[in-house]
Amino acid sequence: MMRGKKLEKRSGNGVFSLTLIKALGLGSWVRFLSSRSSGAGATSNRLKLTAANGAVRTEAKSGHGVKEQAWMQDRNLDNAIWEALPEELLERVLAYLPLTDIARLATVCKRWQSLIHCPQFLQTHAENTSSWPSYGPVRYSVNLSENGKFHWSGYCKSANKWQKLPPLSLPCLAGKKVWSGAGGLLCFYNRDNVGRLTVCNPVTNRWRELPPMNQKWRWPCVTHMIVDQSRKSYKIILAGNEAYPRNSITYRSQSTEVYDSVLDTWQLSGCLPKDLYLDTQDAALHNGLLYCTAQKTRTQTSDSLSAYDALIAYDVQRGVWTEVSSQLPDSSAYQTPILCGGHLVIVVAPLDNDGAEGRFYVLDARTKNWSLLTIMPQSLHKKLGFWGVCVAHGSQILVVSDTSTLVVVYDMGEGTWQELSSHQADSNFEFITPTIFSPNVNAIP
């Protein structure tokens, strides 16, 4: 990864390498930030640089910052300059690195590994949140061994490709899968063995194992994380416990539990109506309501039951479930709610590649009726094959293939479909999740 001789500087903060800055080509950032730092509070018109041998040399500065001399223009900057780089400036420079390079940064030395916890790094990155794009959906693989290695990649829409994200190696993640995520945090759970949820910030490697729930959950039908950025807190909602064996009898729980990170406790909340059963793990949050699809059963005769699909919502503030619409657009296919461009959209995924094309419907908030938004073009439908997941990025809907890395997008504002020529993702990734990961160094598990 790095070329040339490795240089080190010893200071009160420990040992750190100077090679990575050169390897990443950050000379322009150093010049830019040096100019900003010196121009803001400097009282002298000279820049003092102390070399390793103790010699001091100065360069004239312009009115707008540091004058760019020949040594600054040379990509092979001499070691004395890098050794004289102030710690504060170094932190500011590295705060602009892409997330994929942060992983390389952390492997250089302990000093740089701890850098992302430094106040200056956090402050600089918080001021430049647009420097790191969001990734989603996410593909990943799970290591069942005790070391808890987690390898993953995310689809970066701005770069139009799948990008490998910094791997995690935390024992707490052994055998667990991504169950939800929001605000730069991921929620992990092992549905095969009853256990606790783990919340992790993949950027800072900080994690928290949540306390035990009030009841045993094998397979929550809905697991949804809601992050409050202003309070630096979050809630996790579990609802609809499917097919958990108890005393050799299979039953379906209608309970709802909510975890509050401020209180660090789980609390039982409003139960689903007894005739409603959640039938999806996908949910969409809009104006304080968590929308899900469910099946509603009713007695048709004395010895038979009939069922139909319905849209229901959980009021996060009040902790109660209500039925929003007693009819979904197409009960013969898999239907998923997503929030796109401020509108609640139901995605009707085809059952197979030979079936009808995918359809998208918008809910009228006043009448609770559905109107057809768009139909996926036949040509894209054939190319896509089996659907993997469907996610929304702002006013765009992304549909990802389950059998390839093909991504197609519908722009709700322009009313157009497009095939994105995504680059090949690593075939070793076993799972795909509709989670959107937005890196955030300030997110606290």
Disulfide bonds with the S-S distance in Angstrom:
none
